[in-house]
Amino acid sequence: MTSHSDKKDNTMKDSAADRMPRFLMSTGFALLVGVGLGVLLQSTLGIGKNAMLFSRSSNAEDPDSLPATIPEQLQGKLELYVLIGQSNMVGTADIPADIGTSANIYTFGNDYRWQIATAPVDDATNQVDTVSIDEEAKFGPALPFAQTLIAQDNNQIIGLIPCARSGSSISDWQKNLSDQTLYGSCLKRVRAASTVGTVSGILFFQGETDAVDPEQFPNLNPDPSAWAEKFATFAYNFRADIGNSNLPLIYAQLGQPSDLEELPYWEAVQQQQASLQIPNTVVIATADLPMEGVHFTAESYQKIGERFAIAISSLP
């Protein structure tokens, strides 16, 4: 049930949406059923001049009651990658018809069930942690990332753990262990997923929300002047909570939209992302890739996924 405060908060965001760049868009979906794959939603996004909307769902199940579907002979062997950030990590592009699947790539779904990975990786079906729900998730860099890793070494078994949330700011990713926060819910699902493998890296793609004017959109919680500091704090805390202070971390620098009129701090965030120096961390560029508003095309997400894979393979 939606509380009065939730309705008030959503009203504030909808008001801001009338003046914001088109971060998220209208929805539609097609249902695909495959043997052993479960139910996968494919939703459709368009680009509009509005802020990311923050919807919530309450169709959660107890994750402890949901069985793993990783074959027994593979359990314990997965290399797990945590997907963190906002809409460009979730994915906003139309799903390519030829995207394909692989027996070497699994997703720890938002329903806390393992399944063969396909798009959208951040599928909201039966979402448990509603704080990170993205009902309009589509195609992003996660699957191309995993496919590139498999192309490099087909002996790997990859597990993807989606945690990103469209519209989230860098402040939203600061440490809070409650599973009603993005940080806490992500940490919870990483710990649940790690029973079948080892966390091998973090992918991070965020910063668009922090490029808006904090005075004009305070409800979005942007903090453009402190992005680098807060990202470094996140990296330290999340690695510590996972139990690996040197865990590989790859983050993407913001791309280059054609219109920055309503994004006055875009370049400030970009510059901070380029100047950071954190051990065992690599930044990848995206400014050379085609965009649609503040999001990327399917071909661009393919390139971003490949760059994530190349970068993480360069780390020890």
N, C-alpha and C positions, 0 to 999 in steps of 0.2 A: 504494500500500500504506500502510495506517495504521500509524504507528510506535507503540512502547510509550508514548512521551511524549504522543502525540496521544490515545491511549486514556485515559491518566491524566488529561489535561486535560479531555476530554469527560466523564469520570466526575465530576470536580469540578463541572463546570457542571450536569450532571444532578442532582447532590446539591443544588446551590443552587436548581435549578429547582423542587424540591419546596416551597420556601418563598417563592418570588418571585411577583409579579403575573403574569397570563397574557399574556406578551409575544408568544409564537408558538404555533401550534396544529397540529392534525392535518391530514394532507394527503390530497388526491385529485386527479385531473386528467382533463381531457377534451381530445382532440386535434382541432385545427382545421387543415385544409389548404386553402390558397388559392393560385391561380395566381400565381406570382412572389413570394409572400410567405414561402415556406419553412415550417418547422415551428414552431408556437407552442404552448406548454403553458399550460393554464389549471388552476391548482391551487386547492384549497379550504382556507381557514383558519377555525378557530373560536377562541373566546376561552377560555383556561384559566388556572389560577393557577400559572403556571410561568415561569421565565426564558427568554430567547431561547436557542435551541439553536444550537450552532456546528458544523454538519456540513461536510464537505469532499468534493470530487470530484476525479477525476484524468482526466476525459475531455477533456483540452485538445488543441487543434490549434495548429500554428504559425500565428500571425496573419498572417505575411508571405506565406503560401501561399493566403490567402483573398481572393478578388476582391471589389471593391466592386460594389454593385448599384445605385448612384445613376445615373440616366440621364446620359449624357455631357453633354447640354445644360444640366444642373443642377449639374454638378460645379464646385466653387469658389464656388457661390452660397448654400450653406446657412448659416443662422444657428444656431450650435451652443450648446446649453445643457447644462451639467454638473449631474447630479443626485446630491447627496451627503447622507449622513445615516444614519439607521437605519430601523426597520421602517415608520414612517409616511411615509417617502419611498419605500421599496420598494412599499408598498401591501398592505393586508391585507383589503380588502373584497371581497365577491362582485362579479364583473364584470357590470356592467349589460348587459342583452341588447341595448340600443339604442346602445351606445357608439360604433359606427361607426369608419370610417377616413377618411383624407384623403390625396390625392396630394401634398399640401404638407407632410406630416409624416413624418419618417423616424426610425428608431431605429438607433443603432450598437449592435447586440446584444452580449450577453456572449460570443457566438461570433466577434466581430470582423467580422461581416457587416452591411452596411446592409440594411434592409428597411423596408417601409411600416409605420409605427407602429401597434400595437394593444396591447391589454392581454393579459397583463401586460407592461409595458414592461421590467421587470427579469427577463424570462424566463431561466431557468438552462440552457436547452438548449445542449449543447455548449460550456459555459462554459470560457473560456480562463484567466482569472484566478480561480482557485478560492478565493482569500482573501476574495472578496466574494460568494460564491455564496449565493443565496437560493432554494432549491428550492420554497418555499411562496409565492413572490411572486404577488400578485393585482392588484387595482385600487387605484391611489393617485392622487396629485395631478398626476403628470407629463403624462398625456394631456389632461386638462382644461386644464392650463396651455397646452399647445401649441395646442389647439383655440380657446382664447380669443384667443391671439395672431393666429391666422389669421382669426378673426371680426373682429378689429380692422383687419387688413390682409391680404387674400387674395393679395397679391403676394409674401408672404414664403414662404421654404422653410425649414422648421424641422428641425433635427437634434437628437435627444435622446441624451445619453450617460449611461446609468445606471452609477453607481458605489457606491450606498448598500449598507450591510450591516446586516441586523437584529441588534440586540444590541450594536452598536458604541458605544463611549464617546467623549467628546471627546478623550481621550488617544490613542485609536486613530487619530485623524485628524491627529496631529502629524507633522511632516515626517520622512520616511524614504523615500529614493528606490528602495529595493528593491521589485521588483514582487511580492514576497511580503507587502507591507504594503498597507493600504487606500490610504494616500496615494500610494505609488509606483505601484501598479497603476492607480489612477485617472488619474494624470498620464500614464502610458504610453498608456492608451486614448484620452485627450484628444489626445495628439500624433498617434496613428494616425488618429483620426477627422478631425483638422483639415486633412487633405489635400484635403477636398472643401468646406471652408468656413471661416468665422471664428468663434472662440469669442466669443459675445456676452453670456454671463452664467453665473452659478452660482446654483443653488437649493440651500438647505441646510435640513434638517429633522432635528434631533437633540437629545438632552438627557434622554430617558426613563431611559436606563441610569445617568446621573449623578445621578439622584434617589434611588437606593437607598443603603443604609447601607454605606459602604466597608469597615467592619470586619466586617460580616456577609457581604458578597459581594466579597472582594478579587479573586477570579478574573475578575470583570467589569470591573475596572480603572476604577471610577468616580472622579470628582474634582469633587464638587459645589462646593467652595469656590473652585476655580480655573477654572470653566467659561468665564467671560467672558475671562479672560486667555488661555486656550488657544484659544478661538475667534478672538480677535483675532490671535494668532500664526499660526493656520492661514490666516486670510484674507490676511495679509501674505505668507506664504511661498508659498501656492498661486498667488496673483496674480503674484508675481514669477517663479515657475517657468513659468507660462504665457506670461509676457512682456508683461503688461498690468497695471500697478500700480493702475489705476483701473477694472478690470473690474467691471461691475455685479454685486452680490451681494445676493440676497434670502434671508432666513432666517425660519423660522416659530417663533413662540413656542409653548411647550408649551400644550396644551389644559387642560381642567379635568375630570379624572376624578371620579366620585362617591365613590370610596374611595381615600384617600391613606395609609391605615394602614401599608402596607408601602413607602411612598415618602416617607420623612421629609424629603428635601431637594428635593421637587418645587417648592415655592414659592421656595426659594432660587435654583434654576436659572431659574425664570420671571422673578424679579426682575432677575437679571443680564442675561437676554436683553432685557428691556425697557429697561435703563439704558445699554446699549452705544451708543457713538457712533463709527462707523467711516465714513470717507469713501466716498461712492457705494454705501452699503449701506442697505437698508430692512428693518425687521422687520414681519411681518404677524401679526395676532392670530388665534387659533383657539379661545380659551376659550369663545366663545359657541356653538360648534358641537357637536352631539350626538356622544357617544363610546360605544364598547363596550370597557370596560376602559381600557387606555391607548391604544387605537387608535380610529379614526374610522369612521363609516358611509360608504357609497358617496356619499351626498348631501353629506356633510361634505367628503370628498376633492374632490368637484366644486367646492365653494365655495373650498376652499384653493387648488386649481389656478387658479381665476379670480383670487383675490387675489394669487397669485404673479405672474400675467400683468399685472394692473393696476399692481402695484408696480414691476415691472421696466420697464414702459412709461413710468413717471414719471421714470426716470433718464435722463441724457443719453447 
